[in-house]
Amino acid sequence: MQRCMPVTTSRITIEEDKLGGKPCIRGMRLSVQDVLGYMASGMSESEILEDFPALEKEDFQAIYKFAAQMTGNRSVG
């Protein structure tokens, strides 16, 4: 069965040689899954931005959109 991947953007990239092909933020070695995990553990966007200064506030919108696509929400566009 072929897995359908959402379209990546300039903010969410998938590179086979980086983090095993996990979706990353702008080619960094920081995955979408990592950021969502930090948020799930209670960290705020501000705290994550403090810990990862290379991140930009606009990256969060891309992360949320990507996560919605991965869970099958077709209304995100």
C-alpha positions in Angstrom: 0.0 0.0 0.0 1.4 3.4 -1.0 1.4 6.0 1.6 0.2 9.4 0.5 2.3 12.3 1.8 1.0 15.8 2.1 2.5 18.5 -0.1 5.5 20.0 1.7 6.1 23.7 1.8 9.2 25.9 2.1 8.7 25.6 5.9 8.1 21.8 6.1 10.6 19.7 4.2 11.2 16.0 3.9 14.7 14.8 3.1 15.6 11.1 3.1 19.1 11.9 4.5 17.8 14.0 7.4 16.3 12.4 10.5 15.4 9.3 8.5 13.0 11.2 6.2 10.9 12.7 8.9 9.1 16.0 8.1 11.4 18.8 9.4 11.1 22.5 9.8 12.9 24.4 7.0 15.6 21.7 6.5 16.8 21.9 10.1 17.3 18.8 12.2 14.2 19.6 14.1 11.2 17.6 13.2 7.5 18.5 13.1 7.0 15.6 15.5 9.6 17.0 18.0 7.8 20.4 18.1 4.4 18.8 18.5 5.8 16.7 21.3 7.1 19.7 23.1 3.7 21.4 22.8 2.0 18.2 24.0 4.2 18.2 27.1 3.0 21.7 27.9 5.6 24.0 26.3 4.2 27.2 24.8 5.2 28.6 21.4 7.2 31.3 23.2 9.1 28.7 25.2 9.9 26.6 22.2 11.1 29.8 20.3 13.4 30.6 23.3 14.9 27.1 23.2 15.2 27.0 19.4 16.1 30.5 18.2 16.4 29.3 14.6 12.6 28.7 14.6 10.3 31.5 13.5 6.8 32.2 14.7 5.5 31.5 11.2 6.8 27.9 11.4 4.0 27.0 13.9 1.3 27.7 11.4 3.0 25.4 8.9 3.4 22.7 11.6 -0.4 22.9 12.5 -1.4 22.8 8.8 0.9 19.8 8.2 -0.4 18.0 11.3 -4.0 18.6 10.1 -3.2 17.2 6.7 -1.6 14.1 8.3 -4.7 13.4 10.3 -6.9 13.6 7.3 -8.4 17.0 7.7 -9.2 17.9 4.1 -10.6 21.4 4.9 -7.1 22.8 5.6 -5.9 24.6 2.6 
